[in-house]
Amino acid sequence: MSLFRKKQNKAAHVIVVGNEKGGSGKSTTAMHLIVGLLQRGYSVASIDADFRQGTLSRYLANRQTFIKASGSDVKMPNPYTITRNEEDTGRETESTEAEMQQLRLLLEGGLINHDIVVVDTPGSAGRLSAMAHSYADTLVTPINDSFVDLDVLAHVDGRRMAVMGPSHYAEMVWSQKKIRAERDGGSIDWVVMRNRLSSLDAHNKRKMEDVLQDLSRRIGLRVVPGLGERVIFRELFLAGLTIMDLKDAAGPQALSPSHRAARQEVVDLIDAIRLTESQSDSRQGVSGA
Protein backbone atom coordinates (compact mmCIF):
# COMPACT_ATOMS: atom_id res chain seq x y z
CA MET A 1 0.00 0.00 0.00
CA SER A 2 1.32 3.43 -0.91
CA LEU A 3 2.74 5.60 1.84
CA PHE A 4 1.22 8.62 0.15
CA ARG A 5 -2.25 9.52 -1.02
CA LYS A 6 -2.64 10.98 -4.45
CA LYS A 7 -3.87 14.55 -4.13
CA GLN A 8 -5.72 14.89 -7.42
CA ASN A 9 -7.83 12.58 -9.54
CA LYS A 10 -5.39 12.96 -12.42
CA ALA A 11 -2.53 11.02 -13.87
CA ALA A 12 0.83 11.80 -12.32
CA HIS A 13 3.27 14.10 -14.03
CA VAL A 14 6.22 12.02 -15.25
CA ILE A 15 9.67 13.63 -15.15
CA VAL A 16 12.34 11.63 -16.95
CA VAL A 17 15.97 12.58 -16.37
CA GLY A 18 17.82 11.42 -19.45
CA ASN A 19 21.07 11.74 -21.35
CA GLU A 20 23.03 9.05 -23.18
CA LYS A 21 26.33 10.41 -21.88
CA GLY A 22 27.54 9.34 -18.46
CA GLY A 23 28.79 11.82 -15.88
CA SER A 24 26.28 14.52 -16.72
CA GLY A 25 24.71 14.59 -13.26
CA LYS A 26 21.48 12.71 -13.97
CA SER A 27 21.16 10.99 -10.60
CA THR A 28 22.08 14.11 -8.63
CA THR A 29 19.51 16.06 -10.63
CA ALA A 30 16.85 13.37 -10.13
CA MET A 31 17.47 13.25 -6.37
CA HIS A 32 17.25 17.01 -5.94
CA LEU A 33 14.05 17.13 -7.99
CA ILE A 34 12.56 14.35 -5.85
CA VAL A 35 13.35 16.04 -2.54
CA GLY A 36 12.36 19.49 -3.75
CA LEU A 37 9.01 18.18 -4.96
CA LEU A 38 8.40 16.24 -1.73
CA GLN A 39 9.01 19.45 0.19
CA ARG A 40 6.35 21.16 -1.90
CA GLY A 41 3.81 18.60 -0.72
CA TYR A 42 3.63 16.30 -3.74
CA SER A 43 3.57 12.53 -3.38
CA VAL A 44 6.51 11.25 -5.41
CA ALA A 45 7.52 7.87 -6.77
CA SER A 46 11.08 7.36 -8.00
CA ILE A 47 12.10 4.74 -10.56
CA ASP A 48 15.75 3.84 -11.05
CA ALA A 49 15.90 2.38 -14.55
CA ASP A 50 19.71 2.22 -14.51
CA PHE A 51 20.10 -1.27 -13.05
CA ARG A 52 23.82 -1.38 -13.85
CA GLN A 53 24.88 1.77 -11.99
CA GLY A 54 21.98 2.07 -9.56
CA THR A 55 23.20 5.45 -8.27
CA LEU A 56 19.75 6.79 -7.44
CA SER A 57 18.88 3.57 -5.59
CA ARG A 58 22.06 3.81 -3.49
CA TYR A 59 21.38 7.50 -2.83
CA LEU A 60 17.92 6.66 -1.49
CA ALA A 61 19.26 3.68 0.51
CA ASN A 62 21.77 6.05 2.15
CA ARG A 63 18.88 8.40 2.92
CA GLN A 64 16.89 5.61 4.57
CA THR A 65 19.93 4.69 6.68
CA PHE A 66 20.28 8.32 7.74
CA ILE A 67 16.63 8.46 8.76
CA LYS A 68 16.91 5.31 10.89
CA ALA A 69 20.16 6.40 12.54
CA SER A 70 19.18 9.99 13.26
CA GLY A 71 15.45 9.73 13.79
CA SER A 72 15.12 12.53 11.26
CA ASP A 73 11.82 13.15 9.54
CA VAL A 74 13.33 14.09 6.17
CA LYS A 75 10.94 12.99 3.46
CA MET A 76 11.25 9.84 1.35
CA PRO A 77 9.66 9.05 -2.00
CA ASN A 78 8.24 5.64 -2.83
CA PRO A 79 11.38 4.16 -4.42
CA TYR A 80 11.40 1.49 -7.12
CA THR A 81 14.25 -0.09 -9.06
CA ILE A 82 14.31 -2.14 -12.24
CA THR A 83 15.90 -5.48 -11.37
CA ARG A 84 17.81 -7.79 -13.67
CA ASN A 85 17.68 -11.58 -13.61
CA GLU A 86 20.63 -13.11 -11.76
CA GLU A 87 21.97 -14.86 -14.86
CA ASP A 88 22.05 -11.52 -16.69
CA THR A 89 23.71 -9.52 -13.91
CA GLY A 90 26.87 -7.81 -15.14
CA ARG A 91 26.31 -8.77 -18.75
CA GLU A 92 26.27 -6.16 -21.50
CA THR A 93 22.96 -7.33 -22.93
CA GLU A 94 19.99 -5.44 -24.29
CA SER A 95 17.05 -5.05 -21.94
CA THR A 96 14.87 -8.14 -21.71
CA GLU A 97 11.11 -8.23 -22.15
CA ALA A 98 10.80 -8.87 -18.40
CA GLU A 99 12.69 -5.64 -17.62
CA MET A 100 10.60 -3.71 -20.12
CA GLN A 101 7.45 -5.06 -18.50
CA GLN A 102 8.75 -4.10 -15.03
CA LEU A 103 9.24 -0.52 -16.15
CA ARG A 104 5.87 -0.36 -17.87
CA LEU A 105 4.05 -1.62 -14.76
CA LEU A 106 5.96 0.73 -12.43
CA LEU A 107 5.22 3.70 -14.65
CA GLU A 108 1.54 2.89 -14.99
CA GLY A 109 1.25 2.22 -11.25
CA GLY A 110 2.99 5.51 -10.51
CA LEU A 111 0.64 7.37 -12.84
CA ILE A 112 -2.32 6.21 -10.75
CA ASN A 113 -0.96 6.39 -7.20
CA HIS A 114 1.24 9.51 -7.10
CA ASP A 115 1.36 13.13 -8.10
CA ILE A 116 4.85 12.92 -9.60
CA VAL A 117 6.97 10.09 -10.99
CA VAL A 118 10.70 10.80 -11.41
CA VAL A 119 12.65 8.34 -13.59
CA ASP A 120 16.46 8.15 -13.67
CA THR A 121 17.60 6.53 -16.92
CA PRO A 122 20.82 4.75 -17.94
CA GLY A 123 23.70 6.72 -19.41
CA SER A 124 23.56 4.68 -22.60
CA ALA A 125 21.16 3.95 -25.43
CA GLY A 126 18.77 1.03 -25.17
CA ARG A 127 15.15 -0.05 -25.35
CA LEU A 128 14.54 0.47 -21.62
CA SER A 129 15.75 4.06 -21.72
CA ALA A 130 13.80 4.76 -24.91
CA MET A 131 10.57 3.45 -23.39
CA ALA A 132 11.06 5.57 -20.27
CA HIS A 133 11.48 8.64 -22.47
CA SER A 134 8.20 7.87 -24.24
CA TYR A 135 6.30 8.29 -20.94
CA ALA A 136 7.81 11.69 -20.10
CA ASP A 137 5.66 14.75 -19.63
CA THR A 138 8.90 16.60 -18.94
CA LEU A 139 12.28 15.35 -20.13
CA VAL A 140 15.15 16.91 -18.20
CA THR A 141 18.53 16.49 -19.91
CA PRO A 142 21.49 17.71 -17.85
CA ILE A 143 24.63 18.46 -19.83
CA ASN A 144 27.97 19.67 -18.60
CA ASP A 145 28.72 23.08 -20.05
CA SER A 146 31.12 21.87 -22.73
CA PHE A 147 31.05 21.09 -26.42
CA VAL A 148 32.06 17.51 -25.62
CA ASP A 149 28.74 17.00 -23.83
CA LEU A 150 26.80 19.04 -26.37
CA ASP A 151 27.80 16.51 -29.02
CA VAL A 152 25.19 14.10 -27.63
CA LEU A 153 22.50 16.60 -28.68
CA ALA A 154 23.82 18.05 -31.93
CA HIS A 155 26.66 18.00 -34.43
CA VAL A 156 28.35 21.40 -34.39
CA ASP A 157 30.61 22.97 -37.00
CA GLY A 158 33.44 24.22 -34.80
CA ARG A 159 34.66 26.73 -37.36
CA ARG A 160 31.34 28.52 -37.84
CA MET A 161 29.87 27.56 -34.44
CA ALA A 162 26.76 26.42 -36.27
CA VAL A 163 24.47 23.47 -35.61
CA MET A 164 24.76 21.03 -38.50
CA GLY A 165 22.05 18.64 -37.33
CA PRO A 166 20.68 16.63 -34.41
CA SER A 167 22.72 13.78 -32.96
CA HIS A 168 21.63 10.23 -32.14
CA TYR A 169 20.14 11.15 -28.76
CA ALA A 170 18.08 14.02 -30.17
CA GLU A 171 16.80 11.70 -32.89
CA MET A 172 15.81 9.12 -30.26
CA VAL A 173 13.90 11.77 -28.29
CA TRP A 174 12.10 12.82 -31.46
CA SER A 175 11.11 9.18 -32.09
CA GLN A 176 9.76 8.82 -28.55
CA LYS A 177 7.78 12.04 -28.93
CA LYS A 178 5.98 10.46 -31.88
CA ILE A 179 5.38 7.23 -29.94
CA ARG A 180 3.97 9.21 -27.04
CA ALA A 181 1.64 11.19 -29.28
CA GLU A 182 0.37 8.02 -30.94
CA ARG A 183 -0.14 6.22 -27.62
CA ASP A 184 -2.13 8.79 -25.65
CA GLY A 185 -2.05 12.10 -27.50
CA GLY A 186 0.41 13.56 -24.99
CA SER A 187 3.49 15.64 -25.61
CA ILE A 188 6.99 15.83 -24.14
CA ASP A 189 8.36 19.14 -22.90
CA TRP A 190 12.14 18.83 -23.36
CA VAL A 191 14.23 20.86 -20.92
CA VAL A 192 18.02 20.94 -21.33
CA MET A 193 19.80 22.15 -18.21
CA ARG A 194 23.33 23.49 -18.38
CA ASN A 195 24.96 21.71 -15.48
CA ARG A 196 28.12 22.56 -13.53
CA LEU A 197 28.17 26.09 -14.85
CA SER A 198 31.27 28.12 -14.10
CA SER A 199 30.75 31.45 -12.37
CA LEU A 200 33.13 33.01 -14.90
CA ASP A 201 31.74 34.57 -18.08
CA ALA A 202 34.18 32.63 -20.23
CA HIS A 203 34.26 32.80 -24.02
CA ASN A 204 33.37 29.09 -24.19
CA LYS A 205 30.34 29.71 -21.98
CA ARG A 206 29.02 32.39 -24.32
CA LYS A 207 29.56 30.20 -27.37
CA MET A 208 27.66 27.37 -25.67
CA GLU A 209 24.79 29.75 -25.01
CA ASP A 210 24.61 30.78 -28.68
CA VAL A 211 24.71 27.22 -30.00
CA LEU A 212 22.12 25.96 -27.51
CA GLN A 213 19.73 28.77 -28.38
CA ASP A 214 20.11 27.89 -32.06
CA LEU A 215 19.46 24.24 -31.23
CA SER A 216 16.39 25.10 -29.14
CA ARG A 217 14.81 26.83 -32.13
CA ARG A 218 15.62 23.93 -34.46
CA ILE A 219 14.39 20.95 -32.44
CA GLY A 220 11.97 22.43 -29.92
CA LEU A 221 13.64 22.31 -26.54
CA ARG A 222 14.00 24.76 -23.69
CA VAL A 223 17.37 25.67 -22.19
CA VAL A 224 17.56 26.46 -18.46
CA PRO A 225 20.40 26.93 -15.96
CA GLY A 226 21.22 23.82 -13.97
CA LEU A 227 23.28 23.14 -10.86
CA GLY A 228 26.65 24.74 -10.30
CA GLU A 229 29.87 22.83 -9.70
CA ARG A 230 29.75 22.46 -5.90
CA VAL A 231 31.56 20.00 -3.63
CA ILE A 232 28.54 19.94 -1.31
CA PHE A 233 26.52 17.91 -3.82
CA ARG A 234 29.05 15.07 -3.70
CA GLU A 235 29.55 15.26 0.07
CA LEU A 236 25.85 14.84 0.82
CA PHE A 237 25.52 11.63 -1.22
CA LEU A 238 26.80 9.32 1.54
CA ALA A 239 24.21 10.68 3.98
CA GLY A 240 21.48 10.44 1.35
CA LEU A 241 20.79 14.14 1.72
CA THR A 242 20.45 16.99 -0.73
CA ILE A 243 21.08 20.69 -0.46
CA MET A 244 17.33 21.04 0.11
CA ASP A 245 17.61 19.03 3.36
CA LEU A 246 20.35 21.04 5.07
CA LYS A 247 18.05 23.62 6.62
CA ASP A 248 16.01 20.91 8.40
CA ALA A 249 18.84 18.44 9.07
CA ALA A 250 21.46 20.90 10.33
CA GLY A 251 19.52 24.08 11.07
CA PRO A 252 19.27 27.40 9.19
CA GLN A 253 22.56 28.56 10.70
CA ALA A 254 24.35 25.78 8.78
CA LEU A 255 23.50 27.38 5.45
CA SER A 256 26.34 29.38 3.96
CA PRO A 257 25.74 31.90 1.15
CA SER A 258 26.96 29.20 -1.27
CA HIS A 259 24.43 26.72 0.14
CA ARG A 260 21.63 29.24 -0.23
CA ALA A 261 22.63 29.86 -3.83
CA ALA A 262 22.63 26.09 -4.48
CA ARG A 263 19.15 25.75 -2.96
CA GLN A 264 17.92 28.51 -5.23
CA GLU A 265 19.29 26.66 -8.26
CA VAL A 266 17.12 23.66 -7.37
CA VAL A 267 14.08 25.89 -6.78
CA ASP A 268 14.61 27.56 -10.15
CA LEU A 269 14.92 24.20 -11.88
CA ILE A 270 11.65 22.93 -10.40
CA ASP A 271 9.93 26.17 -11.35
CA ALA A 272 11.29 25.80 -14.91
CA ILE A 273 9.47 22.48 -15.24
CA ARG A 274 6.21 24.47 -15.11
CA LEU A 275 4.56 21.75 -13.09
CA THR A 276 1.45 23.68 -12.07
CA GLU A 277 0.82 24.59 -15.67
CA SER A 278 1.12 21.03 -16.92
CA GLN A 279 -0.68 19.43 -13.98
CA SER A 280 -3.80 21.38 -14.94
CA ASP A 281 -4.09 19.23 -18.09
CA SER A 282 -5.12 15.65 -17.37
CA ARG A 283 -3.76 13.11 -19.82
CA GLN A 284 -6.09 10.79 -21.65
CA GLY A 285 -5.79 7.11 -22.52
CA VAL A 286 -3.02 6.22 -20.06
CA SER A 287 -4.56 2.92 -19.01
CA GLY A 288 -4.44 1.74 -22.60
CA ALA A 289 -0.72 2.42 -22.98
C-alpha positions in Angstrom: 0.0 0.0 0.0 1.3 3.4 -0.9 2.7 5.6 1.8 1.2 8.6 0.1 -2.2 9.5 -1.0 -2.6 11.0 -4.5 -3.9 14.6 -4.1 -5.7 14.9 -7.4 -7.8 12.6 -9.5 -5.4 13.0 -12.4 -2.5 11.0 -13.9 0.8 11.8 -12.3 3.3 14.1 -14.0 6.2 12.0 -15.2 9.7 13.6 -15.2 12.3 11.6 -17.0 16.0 12.6 -16.4 17.8 11.4 -19.4 21.1 11.7 -21.3 23.0 9.0 -23.2 26.3 10.4 -21.9 27.5 9.3 -18.5 28.8 11.8 -15.9 26.3 14.5 -16.7 24.7 14.6 -13.3 21.5 12.7 -14.0 21.2 11.0 -10.6 22.1 14.1 -8.6 19.5 16.1 -10.6 16.9 13.4 -10.1 17.5 13.2 -6.4 17.3 17.0 -5.9 14.0 17.1 -8.0 12.6 14.3 -5.8 13.3 16.0 -2.5 12.4 19.5 -3.7 9.0 18.2 -5.0 8.4 16.2 -1.7 9.0 19.4 0.2 6.3 21.2 -1.9 3.8 18.6 -0.7 3.6 16.3 -3.7 3.6 12.5 -3.4 6.5 11.2 -5.4 7.5 7.9 -6.8 11.1 7.4 -8.0 12.1 4.7 -10.6 15.8 3.8 -11.0 15.9 2.4 -14.5 19.7 2.2 -14.5 20.1 -1.3 -13.0 23.8 -1.4 -13.9 24.9 1.8 -12.0 22.0 2.1 -9.6 23.2 5.4 -8.3 19.7 6.8 -7.4 18.9 3.6 -5.6 22.1 3.8 -3.5 21.4 7.5 -2.8 17.9 6.7 -1.5 19.3 3.7 0.5 21.8 6.1 2.1 18.9 8.4 2.9 16.9 5.6 4.6 19.9 4.7 6.7 20.3 8.3 7.7 16.6 8.5 8.8 16.9 5.3 10.9 20.2 6.4 12.5 19.2 10.0 13.3 15.4 9.7 13.8 15.1 12.5 11.3 11.8 13.2 9.5 13.3 14.1 6.2 10.9 13.0 3.5 11.2 9.8 1.3 9.7 9.0 -2.0 8.2 5.6 -2.8 11.4 4.2 -4.4 11.4 1.5 -7.1 14.2 -0.1 -9.1 14.3 -2.1 -12.2 15.9 -5.5 -11.4 17.8 -7.8 -13.7 17.7 -11.6 -13.6 20.6 -13.1 -11.8 22.0 -14.9 -14.9 22.1 -11.5 -16.7 23.7 -9.5 -13.9 26.9 -7.8 -15.1 26.3 -8.8 -18.7 26.3 -6.2 -21.5 23.0 -7.3 -22.9 20.0 -5.4 -24.3 17.0 -5.1 -21.9 14.9 -8.1 -21.7 11.1 -8.2 -22.2 10.8 -8.9 -18.4 12.7 -5.6 -17.6 10.6 -3.7 -20.1 7.4 -5.1 -18.5 8.8 -4.1 -15.0 9.2 -0.5 -16.1 5.9 -0.4 -17.9 4.1 -1.6 -14.8 6.0 0.7 -12.4 5.2 3.7 -14.7 1.5 2.9 -15.0 1.2 2.2 -11.3 3.0 5.5 -10.5 0.6 7.4 -12.8 -2.3 6.2 -10.8 -1.0 6.4 -7.2 1.2 9.5 -7.1 1.4 13.1 -8.1 4.8 12.9 -9.6 7.0 10.1 -11.0 10.7 10.8 -11.4 12.7 8.3 -13.6 16.5 8.2 -13.7 17.6 6.5 -16.9 20.8 4.7 -17.9 23.7 6.7 -19.4 23.6 4.7 -22.6 21.2 3.9 -25.4 18.8 1.0 -25.2 15.2 0.0 -25.3 14.5 0.5 -21.6 15.7 4.1 -21.7 13.8 4.8 -24.9 10.6 3.5 -23.4 11.1 5.6 -20.3 11.5 8.6 -22.5 8.2 7.9 -24.2 6.3 8.3 -20.9 7.8 11.7 -20.1 5.7 14.7 -19.6 8.9 16.6 -18.9 12.3 15.3 -20.1 15.2 16.9 -18.2 18.5 16.5 -19.9 21.5 17.7 -17.8 24.6 18.5 -19.8 28.0 19.7 -18.6 28.7 23.1 -20.0 31.1 21.9 -22.7 31.0 21.1 -26.4 32.1 17.5 -25.6 28.7 17.0 -23.8 26.8 19.0 -26.4 27.8 16.5 -29.0 25.2 14.1 -27.6 22.5 16.6 -28.7 23.8 18.1 -31.9 26.7 18.0 -34.4 28.4 21.4 -34.4 30.6 23.0 -37.0 33.4 24.2 -34.8 34.7 26.7 -37.4 31.3 28.5 -37.8 29.9 27.6 -34.4 26.8 26.4 -36.3 24.5 23.5 -35.6 24.8 21.0 -38.5 22.0 18.6 -37.3 20.7 16.6 -34.4 22.7 13.8 -33.0 21.6 10.2 -32.1 20.1 11.1 -28.8 18.1 14.0 -30.2 16.8 11.7 -32.9 15.8 9.1 -30.3 13.9 11.8 -28.3 12.1 12.8 -31.5 11.1 9.2 -32.1 9.8 8.8 -28.5 7.8 12.0 -28.9 6.0 10.5 -31.9 5.4 7.2 -29.9 4.0 9.2 -27.0 1.6 11.2 -29.3 0.4 8.0 -30.9 -0.1 6.2 -27.6 -2.1 8.8 -25.6 -2.1 12.1 -27.5 0.4 13.6 -25.0 3.5 15.6 -25.6 7.0 15.8 -24.1 8.4 19.1 -22.9 12.1 18.8 -23.4 14.2 20.9 -20.9 18.0 20.9 -21.3 19.8 22.2 -18.2 23.3 23.5 -18.4 25.0 21.7 -15.5 28.1 22.6 -13.5 28.2 26.1 -14.8 31.3 28.1 -14.1 30.8 31.4 -12.4 33.1 33.0 -14.9 31.7 34.6 -18.1 34.2 32.6 -20.2 34.3 32.8 -24.0 33.4 29.1 -24.2 30.3 29.7 -22.0 29.0 32.4 -24.3 29.6 30.2 -27.4 27.7 27.4 -25.7 24.8 29.8 -25.0 24.6 30.8 -28.7 24.7 27.2 -30.0 22.1 26.0 -27.5 19.7 28.8 -28.4 20.1 27.9 -32.1 19.5 24.2 -31.2 16.4 25.1 -29.1 14.8 26.8 -32.1 15.6 23.9 -34.5 14.4 21.0 -32.4 12.0 22.4 -29.9 13.6 22.3 -26.5 14.0 24.8 -23.7 17.4 25.7 -22.2 17.6 26.5 -18.5 20.4 26.9 -16.0 21.2 23.8 -14.0 23.3 23.1 -10.9 26.6 24.7 -10.3 29.9 22.8 -9.7 29.8 22.5 -5.9 31.6 20.0 -3.6 28.5 19.9 -1.3 26.5 17.9 -3.8 29.0 15.1 -3.7 29.6 15.3 0.1 25.9 14.8 0.8 25.5 11.6 -1.2 26.8 9.3 1.5 24.2 10.7 4.0 21.5 10.4 1.3 20.8 14.1 1.7 20.4 17.0 -0.7 21.1 20.7 -0.5 17.3 21.0 0.1 17.6 19.0 3.4 20.4 21.0 5.1 18.1 23.6 6.6 16.0 20.9 8.4 18.8 18.4 9.1 21.5 20.9 10.3 19.5 24.1 11.1 19.3 27.4 9.2 22.6 28.6 10.7 24.4 25.8 8.8 23.5 27.4 5.4 26.3 29.4 4.0 25.7 31.9 1.2 27.0 29.2 -1.3 24.4 26.7 0.1 21.6 29.2 -0.2 22.6 29.9 -3.8 22.6 26.1 -4.5 19.1 25.8 -3.0 17.9 28.5 -5.2 19.3 26.7 -8.3 17.1 23.7 -7.4 14.1 25.9 -6.8 14.6 27.6 -10.1 14.9 24.2 -11.9 11.7 22.9 -10.4 9.9 26.2 -11.4 11.3 25.8 -14.9 9.5 22.5 -15.2 6.2 24.5 -15.1 4.6 21.8 -13.1 1.5 23.7 -12.1 0.8 24.6 -15.7 1.1 21.0 -16.9 -0.7 19.4 -14.0 -3.8 21.4 -14.9 -4.1 19.2 -18.1 -5.1 15.7 -17.4 -3.8 13.1 -19.8 -6.1 10.8 -21.6 -5.8 7.1 -22.5 -3.0 6.2 -20.1 -4.6 2.9 -19.0 -4.4 1.7 -22.6 -0.7 2.4 -23.0 
